[in-house]
Amino acid sequence: MSKTQHSSAKTKARQSNGSYLVKPVYYLETTKIDVYISIINENPNTRLGLSNFYTFVED
């Protein structure tokens, strides 16, 4: 599966209660499309469209 590389950068994520959580930023070492293809190849019975995959990745 995909590897990630931790960065020294931080980001703020707003939680449902309105407070903010500071989280580290991670960078993919492979492209999103390669991750998608890998998931589909490893789980051939999974029905996951590319647009839905990108929706999950962007969150």
Secondary structure, 3 states (H helix, E strand, C coil): CCCEEEEEEEEEEECCCCCEEEEEEEEECCCHHHHHHHHHHHCCCCCCCHHHHHHHHHC
